[in-house]
Amino acid sequence: MSAAVRPDAKIRMMLPSDLKAIAEVERAAYDYPWSLGIFRDCLLAGYYCLVLEIGGAVAGYTIMSIAAAEAHVLNLCVHPNVQRLGYGRRLLNALLAKAREAEVDKVFLEVRPSNKVALSLYRSVGFEEVGIRPAYYQARFGREDAVILAATLRSPH
């Protein structure tokens, strides 16, 4: 799809009125989605929550917690219909910009080892594997490990 025919996309702060659409994107993208209540709790907790809007409709989102010079990407999702068009990278770059603004030293996240596209994206912006969480994710046949990734934004003082 050329940029000339792509609808306008913008990233903005998540609002409570977005939660239903966010839960729908989550269900479209994942076999084991977060509930609407989890998203509501993230907003209520004051996490940094962004929405990707394409042509006026919610098409993705991301959530990050920040505490004690560390950030944790809790969720980053783009609707399957618009994946691999650079929107995930835009959301991730927006998170990393916020983390730098908040003077975060390191950003952490977990990802399924089977999610090769996400692993490639994270590695392309400087995330490196720092560990494994065994049996972290629900899977069709039991559990799947999580790869723990970290990116250093600033050297610790």
N, C-alpha and C positions, 0 to 999 in steps of 0.2 A: 504494500500500500504506500503510495507516495505521500509525502508531507502535504502536498497541495490538496489532496482529497480527505485527509485525516481530520476528523472533527476536533474542535478545540479541547485541549486537555489542560486541567489545572490541578494543583495540589493545594489543599486548604486544611484548616483545622477541622477535626471531626466534631460533629454536633450530635446531641441526643437524638435528633430527628433522623439521623443517618443510620441508626442502629439496625433497623429492619433490612435496609438495602445491603448493609455490610454483612449481616448474617446470611443473606441470599448469595452474595459473592462467595463467602466462606463455604457454603454448602455446595456450590458449583465447582469449587476448586479442590476440595478435600474429601476423602472418604470418611474421615473422623473429625468433623468440624467443631469449632468452639460454639458454645451456645450464645444466644443473644445476651443472656445474663452475664457471661464472662466479659463481653465487650462493654456492657454497661458498667460493670465493676471497674474495668480499666479506666473508663472516663471518670468515674467517681473517685478513683484513687489519685487522679491528677497526672496520669501517665501522659507522655507526649504522643498524641494520636492524630494521624493525618489521613485524609481521604484523597484518592485520585478520582477526579470527576472528568468524564469524557462526554462531550455533547450534553452536559447537564445531568448525566446519570452517574451514580457511584459505580466505579469499575475496579476499584482497588483500595487498599488501606494499609497502614502500618502503625505499629504501636511499640513504644520504647519506654522503659523505665530508666530513670537517672537517679543515682544516689552515690555519695561518697566518691566522686571522681570516676565512677564506673557507670556504664550504660549497658542495658540488656535489651536487644531487639527481641520482643516477645512474639511478634507476628508481622509478616509482610506478605501480602497476597494481591495478585492481579487476576481478574476474571479470566478463565481459560480462553474466552473469545478474543482477548486482546493481549495475550501473553506473547513474549518474544518480539515485542515492538519497542522495547526500551523503557517501558513504564516502570517495571520493577527497579531498574537502575535509577530512574528519576526519584522514586520513593526512597530508595536506600541513600542516595546522595543528599536528600533533604534531611534524613535522620542524622547522617554523619555531620552535616553542617550544624544542626542543632546541638549535637554532642560537643563539637568544637567550641561553639558559642558558650556552652555550659562548662567549658574547661575540663572535659572528661579526658582521662588518661587512656582508658581502654574500653572498647565496646565488645561485648560477648553476644553469642547467639548459638542456638542449636539448630541443626538441620538433619533431615533424614539422609543417610548415605545413598539411598536410591534416588534422591532428588538431584540428579547430575546438573541440571540447568541452574538451580539455585546455588549449588556448590561452586560452579564456574563463575557465576556473578559475584559471589562473595569473595572468592579468591582474586578476581580481577581488580577489586578495589583495596586489596591489602589484607584481607582476613587470612589467618593461618590456623591450621588445626592445632588445638592445645589439649585435646582429650576426647574420650568417648564416654557417653552415659549409656550403660548397658540397659537394654529392654525399656527404653524411655518412651517410645511411641507405640500406640496400639497399631496392629497390622492385621491383615486378613488372616494370616496363619500365625497367631501368637503376638510377639512383640518385635519391634525393630529398634536397634540402637540409635542414638543421636550422636552426630559428630559435633563436638564443641569447637567453635571457631572464635578467634579473638583478633581484633585489629588495634594496634597501638596508635593513638592520635597524638599523644604528648609523652615525653619522657617523664617518669615520676620524679618529683622534687627530691 
